[in-house]
Amino acid sequence: MEARKKVRVEKTGKVVSSKTEKSRIVLIERRVQHPIYKKYFRKIKKVMAHDEKNLSREGDIVRIVQCRPLSKQKRWKIVEILERGEER
């Protein structure tokens, strides 16, 4: 039997909510071209990501990685903070 290599899905997004303990809501935005009219438009998806040490806060740009289900809604982990958001 050959061991299958798992491909990790990585995405970048912006933290839009940091109200829950060890969880963040990350907004992933991508540009898609319309198949007929060829105009580009934005598609937005919000996912819940696990943040073990509560390091990220609202406005941060983070890199997330897909992982096993951690709860009912969490299937992503925050790997690193790419850019800090502005302070309030």
DAMOPE-V299002 format. One line per field, one symbol per residue. ss: DSSP state (~ for helix, > for strand, _ for the rest). A space follows every 50 residues. Layout:
ss=???
This chain:
ss=_________>>>>>>>>_____>>>>>>>>>>>______>>>>>>>>>>> __________>>>>>>_______>>>>>>>>>>_____
